[in-house]
Amino acid sequence: NTIKKLVNVLKRIELSRYPDINIFKKKLAKFLGFQKENLYITEGVSGAIKSLMEVYTLPKKTNIIYPSPTFAMYPIFAKMFDVNEVKIFYKNYKLDFKKLLNSINKRTSLVFLPNPNNPIEGSLSLKEIKEVLRKCKKNKCFLVLDEVYYPFGKTTGINLLRKNNNLFLMRSFSKAGGLAGIRLGYLIGSKKNIEYVSKIRGGYETNILSMSVASFFIDNYKIIKNQIKKVKIGFKYLKGNLKKSK
């Protein structure tokens, strides 16, 4: 039934026209409770990481901080832009929070925190996120919350955006939406910061097909909510049985 509804939407697309990004931005911004000027559309979250590193890092002069293990594109982009890496490891499946704070210094440009992380589930509380934000502000760098998996976790930093100009959020339709194939992600930040990052964008951040699919699921978000419930039930079942079998 969902596929049939989606196909009917896609049938009405005019492929001969260039995509109107602003229409999609307005829809997404309204859904999130922000203005379209707070959004930057990217090619998945990997596109958001690439854009931030391209804009805010300097080869051999600045560093980025991120947990390890995590999303494989962080070290790849670090090598691409010749940026120093500081990896924060886990102890008994808990992020070494003290080391994370102590690692932020004047050479740091971006602190990437997937919350929750993958493949290690570890997540930070809002109190801890605020502490990292304060340390970043003191050292004039940005905290970037990677919230690709946030619908499966408990904490989001979205409400911190309005009072913190050194914070970005990265999200996508890949995980909770199960739409990795449309390659659509986005950055949320202050209007000033988004305007600055947008200086490197191409003519069109995405295509009309991807936007149409994403728009359909924004309008029918209950489908995604049901999917999240199913995944959580499966996750609980898997963990329970792994524990039983030791």
Sequence and secondary structure as in RCSB ss.txt:
>XXXX:A:sequence
NTIKKLVNVLKRIELSRYPDINIFKKKLAKFLGFQKENLYITEGVSGAIKSLMEVYTLPKKTNIIYPSPTFAMYP
IFAKMFDVNEVKIFYKNYKLDFKKLLNSINKRTSLVFLPNPNNPIEGSLSLKEIKEVLRKCKKNKCFLVLDEVYY
PFGKTTGINLLRKNNNLFLMRSFSKAGGLAGIRLGYLIGSKKNIEYVSKIRGGYETNILSMSVASFFIDNYKIIK
NQIKKVKIGFKYLKGNLKKSK
>XXXX:A:secstr
 HHHHHHHHHHT  TTS   HHHHHHHHHHHHTS GGGEEEESHHHHHHHHHHHHH  TTT EEEEEES  THHH
HHHHHTT EEEEEEEETTEE HHHHHHH  TTEEEEEEESS SSS     HHHHHHHHHHHHHTT EEEEE TTG
GGSS   GGGGGG TTEEEEEESSSSS  GGG  EEEE  HHHHHHHGGG  S SS HHHHHHHHHHHHTHHHHH
HHHHHHHHHHHHHHHHHHHT 
